[in-house]
Amino acid sequence: MTDKKILGMPRMCFFIVCAVLVIGIAVGSFGDLSISETLTNKTDIGDFFQHYGNLLSHFLYPVAGVCIFKGLRKKGKKYTILAWGILCFSLYWTVYSFLDTSGKYLRKAYGYIAAESSVLPLILAYLTWIAIAVAVAFIAYQIIDDEHSELLIAIGAVILIAGMFSEYVNEWLKLVGCRPRYRYLITLDDPKSEYRNWWEMVPYLKDESDFRSWPSGHMTKATIMFTLPLIASVLKNKKEWFKYAGYAFAVLWIIIMGYNRIHMNAHFLTDVCFGVLITYCIYALVYKLVFSPFASAEVRSKDK
């Protein structure tokens, strides 16, 4: 089973998506600037989506924590402390990951202004996101089955390890590339004067967001949606078509998110495609490394 699938789906799905992304990179390598000039058109809806669209991606971290929690609890009481520790860590990472990126918009929604406001809006922002993360974990606990403990641990490990590692890789690549964003270029008299292709890297040029275009961080986070088929396989009322529906939703979601990043002047086409391609490959690699030793025993017993 693990030899024929990647993240719970036939390998062909992975290769088709990667092929499309490579084509997108090839097209963007010759036309990034003109594509952005054509598609850019900032809107209020697009602005809201770019700030909060990745909420769904963040929600999968506590789901992963619940998978590991239920798997370890099923293995016996001696794993109780470890189970709770990993669950709490998944909640911490959910809160940290969101507040580190889109948290400023939530703080702004509560009226927090640095050095001017009291700490109350800041506290409310933190408590809001903590409450949401805990609620997601609670719902996940209710709908996820604990029949196959090793499988649950493997799925949770893939999501947490690949998710955290891909975010760190993305941040490092942004520093190495230091590619100017389109929204910065259009503030110049001649946008082409500072435009650079993705391969024209100037490591650590400037430590600011306007020079963090390549690769897209939003797309790195959005790629976690490709793990939906894995989660669908451990639901209490699971159906085979759930996996395919989850994968179709992931593809659609990533397309919408990618268009939004270009539409809102934040990224070029190659930034978007590289963000997904690099992260998808990381998830596939971690799946191969983690899934087999954790889940192969139970998978073999099921296949007999």
Steps between C-alpha positions, in 0.01 A plus 500: 500500500770751601700419183209587274370813671624841607310672780218249463447557128628316189852612410373623165318785678830618646684481167222679309492788748880527497502501119245783491707697752816454295314628193383798705860570602614479138228740385564740788875498442437679173190699589473563876489876470248512216276242674494707817426815302200322345356333811565755771183668627482542878150462644352497850396136462847407380652691790285312753582166339874560502488581871274220618487249215768282653299444817397160363865407458578591860206290619669181379774528763269436797336224293844342465553536874170322567600216266820440694319547832238237422758264355725518806209471744385187314846347553471520878511719811880516499476737202252738665750773589659485155156513338399811691839660438473459122139618496593814694796560270274475194272763653800719579631471145155583362484819704864593434484433126186708454595790725846515342349559156138618500480586869557869435167519320317339790671741740400786275140376496498529880639854475850432627760766412855441616623745765155665511238241599468310823589132502131401514448483119822298475383256765160468332668422168707222659205357692283503188745295299570264790126441539465429126793256504359315800154486339649349183685241707179413685305452177781292355500279807130430450521404132834314480501126560763335719479155344853498357740664746815471287324652201378793708850566635647483151246744355544748783879476477499565124287814536691647795854416385453593135297809588755645740800406287351649183428829676863527614626409152275765348629770736861406422440507123338842529817630663717337236292630209410849629285548191307830487123464514288641221324731747839661569598523134185692403596775747807574287510730199633208296391159642735319261802674650500279811309201367687171537417149382480230765846365420664842535550466874665758724520331843420714804465817293230657716327374812149617419178354361521681164802283419346166595317416179660161417366247587147573624447436870123497463530222244731306732229509765223425250677183379420328830153452354642210296491300825119506507479150342709365791265654753198373307634145536470506881157659542240304695249510215753482220411438139745427221382802303587728794869470406439604141271783607766620743765493230278684252430763764874534568577556131218756465605676820861529387397637161283766667772588749763519225285730288434716805871545569560625145174697492599686819848603375671275755666242272593405148386178333836331560486592871164328529602188305829458686324541836269208421758283319766517771251442780316219323832320447585545869166349602550210258850433634392515864206274417736239357741528794244508781195315376655163416673419831205627706210358302628211292426235764133589529466564127637155422260341749207684337606390151515133595 
